[in-house]
Amino acid sequence: MNSSNSDNKKIVGVDRSSARLSAVQALYEIDMTGVSADPVLLEFLKDRWKFHSELTKDDQENCPHIATPNYNLLTKIIRGVSAKQNEIDQIIRPSLSDEWTIERLEVILRAILRAGTFELITFAKVPAKVIINEYVNVARAFFDDNKPSLVNGVLDKISRVVRNAEMKNLSD
């Protein structure tokens, strides 16, 4: 029974990680095309992940690395970032170095920082370090250079502002 509990926790973690990765892809698409959040979200939910449910059980067992995203989290991130983008950008700006502006960031990097910042300001029950680590991992999916370190540094700075008490307790 304990192993099934731990298996369930792993599955929950994987579907949340998949939701974050998918959310960043959707935010990238929104930024690049100018299409609003809901049509992009609908396309992700209806078309991009439909194939997974159509796989046979054998195919699903042979492709365990394909994780269906947590649709609730995916929806919250995409709609939340879209609704609060200006507020989120104002939070990100002071955490960037002088030579960087939010507009100068690569679109995918901007999407990662916006999604991570949204989670930091919205999901207080999720530890900041977990959110930061998740988005560093998302950055690693797209970048081989120093961008994951940049994501770590920026989200860490943001967390020290928006979650001051939590981060202070970690450093004590």
NUPAMAR-560232 format. One record per residue (C-alpha): residue number from 1; residue in three letters; x, y, z negated. Coordinates in nm, 2 decimals. Layout:
% residues N
 pos code     px     py     pz
 NUM  ALA      X      Y      Z
...
//
This chain:
% residues 172
 pos code     px     py     pz
   1  MET   0.00   0.00   0.00
   2  ASN   0.28   0.24  -0.07
   3  SER   0.44   0.19   0.27
   4  SER   0.11   0.28   0.44
   5  ASN   0.09   0.59   0.23
   6  SER   0.45   0.69   0.33
   7  ASP   0.36   0.60   0.69
   8  ASN   0.06   0.83   0.67
   9  LYS   0.28   1.11   0.54
  10  LYS   0.52   1.06   0.83
  11  ILE   0.24   1.08   1.08
  12  VAL   0.10   1.39   0.92
  13  GLY   0.44   1.55   0.94
  14  VAL   0.49   1.45   1.30
  15  ASP   0.15   1.58   1.41
  16  ARG   0.23   1.92   1.24
  17  SER   0.57   1.94   1.41
  18  SER   0.41   1.86   1.74
  19  ALA   0.15   2.13   1.68
  20  ARG   0.42   2.38   1.62
  21  LEU   0.61   2.29   1.93
  22  SER   0.29   2.30   2.13
  23  ALA   0.19   2.63   1.98
  24  VAL   0.52   2.78   2.08
  25  GLN   0.47   2.65   2.44
  26  ALA   0.12   2.80   2.45
  27  LEU   0.25   3.14   2.31
  28  TYR   0.52   3.14   2.58
  29  GLU   0.25   3.08   2.84
  30  ILE   0.03   3.36   2.70
  31  ASP   0.33   3.60   2.69
  32  MET   0.43   3.51   3.05
  33  THR   0.09   3.51   3.21
  34  GLY  -0.10   3.77   3.01
  35  VAL  -0.39   3.52   2.97
  36  SER  -0.57   3.54   2.64
  37  ALA  -0.53   3.28   2.37
  38  ASP  -0.85   3.08   2.41
  39  PRO  -0.82   2.97   2.77
  40  VAL  -0.46   2.86   2.71
  41  LEU  -0.57   2.68   2.39
  42  LEU  -0.85   2.51   2.57
  43  GLU  -0.62   2.40   2.85
  44  PHE  -0.37   2.26   2.59
  45  LEU  -0.65   2.07   2.40
  46  LYS  -0.84   1.95   2.70
  47  ASP  -0.58   1.87   2.96
  48  ARG  -0.23   1.86   2.82
  49  TRP  -0.30   1.62   2.54
  50  LYS  -0.58   1.42   2.70
  51  PHE  -0.34   1.17   2.85
  52  HIS  -0.22   1.05   2.51
  53  SER  -0.57   0.93   2.41
  54  GLU  -0.60   0.75   2.75
  55  LEU  -0.29   0.54   2.70
  56  THR  -0.34   0.18   2.62
  57  LYS  -0.25   0.06   2.27
  58  ASP   0.06  -0.11   2.42
  59  ASP   0.17   0.21   2.59
  60  GLN   0.12   0.41   2.27
  61  GLU   0.33   0.15   2.08
  62  ASN   0.60   0.17   2.35
  63  CYS   0.60   0.56   2.33
  64  PRO   0.61   0.63   1.96
  65  HIS   0.79   0.96   2.02
  66  ILE   0.48   1.11   2.18
  67  ALA   0.30   1.26   1.89
  68  THR  -0.05   1.41   1.93
  69  PRO  -0.05   1.76   1.77
  70  ASN  -0.25   1.85   1.47
  71  TYR  -0.52   2.04   1.66
  72  ASN  -0.63   2.24   1.36
  73  LEU  -0.28   2.38   1.30
  74  LEU  -0.22   2.43   1.67
  75  THR  -0.54   2.64   1.70
  76  LYS  -0.47   2.84   1.38
  77  ILE  -0.12   2.93   1.50
  78  ILE  -0.22   3.03   1.86
  79  ARG  -0.52   3.23   1.76
  80  GLY  -0.35   3.38   1.45
  81  VAL  -0.04   3.50   1.64
  82  SER  -0.25   3.64   1.92
  83  ALA  -0.48   3.83   1.67
  84  LYS  -0.19   3.96   1.46
  85  GLN   0.08   4.00   1.72
  86  ASN   0.15   4.37   1.65
  87  GLU   0.16   4.31   1.27
  88  ILE   0.39   4.01   1.32
  89  ASP   0.62   4.21   1.55
  90  GLN   0.65   4.48   1.29
  91  ILE   0.76   4.22   1.04
  92  ILE   1.01   4.07   1.27
  93  ARG   1.17   4.40   1.39
  94  PRO   1.37   4.49   1.07
  95  SER   1.51   4.13   1.06
  96  LEU   1.67   4.16   1.40
  97  SER   2.02   4.30   1.43
  98  ASP   2.07   4.65   1.58
  99  GLU   2.15   4.53   1.93
 100  TRP   1.83   4.32   1.95
 101  THR   1.47   4.44   2.00
 102  ILE   1.17   4.22   2.00
 103  GLU   1.12   4.30   2.37
 104  ARG   1.48   4.21   2.45
 105  LEU   1.44   3.86   2.31
 106  GLU   1.39   3.56   2.55
 107  VAL   1.02   3.49   2.57
 108  ILE   1.05   3.14   2.42
 109  LEU   1.26   3.28   2.13
 110  ARG   1.00   3.55   2.07
 111  ALA   0.73   3.29   2.06
 112  ILE   0.92   3.08   1.80
 113  LEU   0.98   3.38   1.58
 114  ARG   0.62   3.50   1.60
 115  ALA   0.48   3.15   1.52
 116  GLY   0.72   3.11   1.23
 117  THR   0.64   3.45   1.09
 118  PHE   0.27   3.39   1.12
 119  GLU   0.31   3.07   0.92
 120  LEU   0.52   3.25   0.65
 121  ILE   0.25   3.52   0.61
 122  THR  -0.05   3.29   0.63
 123  PHE   0.02   2.95   0.48
 124  ALA   0.14   3.03   0.13
 125  LYS   0.11   2.66   0.02
 126  VAL   0.37   2.55   0.28
 127  PRO   0.71   2.61   0.13
 128  ALA   0.91   2.88   0.33
 129  LYS   1.21   2.65   0.37
 130  VAL   0.98   2.39   0.54
 131  ILE   0.85   2.64   0.78
 132  ILE   1.19   2.78   0.86
 133  ASN   1.33   2.42   0.91
 134  GLU   1.04   2.33   1.14
 135  TYR   1.10   2.64   1.37
 136  VAL   1.48   2.58   1.37
 137  ASN   1.40   2.23   1.50
 138  VAL   1.16   2.38   1.76
 139  ALA   1.44   2.61   1.87
 140  ARG   1.68   2.31   1.90
 141  ALA   1.43   2.16   2.15
 142  PHE   1.48   2.46   2.38
 143  PHE   1.83   2.58   2.30
 144  ASP   2.18   2.43   2.28
 145  ASP   2.35   2.76   2.18
 146  ASN   2.33   2.97   1.87
 147  LYS   1.96   3.05   1.90
 148  PRO   1.86   2.79   1.63
 149  SER   2.09   2.97   1.39
 150  LEU   1.93   3.31   1.49
 151  VAL   1.59   3.16   1.42
 152  ASN   1.71   3.04   1.08
 153  GLY   1.86   3.38   0.99
 154  VAL   1.56   3.59   1.11
 155  LEU   1.30   3.37   0.94
 156  ASP   1.51   3.35   0.63
 157  LYS   1.52   3.73   0.61
 158  ILE   1.15   3.76   0.67
 159  SER   1.07   3.50   0.40
 160  ARG   1.28   3.70   0.15
 161  VAL   1.04   3.99   0.22
 162  VAL   0.70   3.83   0.26
 163  ARG   0.77   3.55   0.00
 164  ASN   1.01   3.73  -0.23
 165  ALA   0.91   3.55  -0.55
 166  GLU   0.94   3.20  -0.39
 167  MET   1.27   3.27  -0.23
 168  LYS   1.41   3.44  -0.55
 169  ASN   1.32   3.12  -0.75
 170  LEU   1.52   2.91  -0.50
 171  SER   1.83   3.12  -0.53
 172  ASP   1.82   3.13  -0.92
//
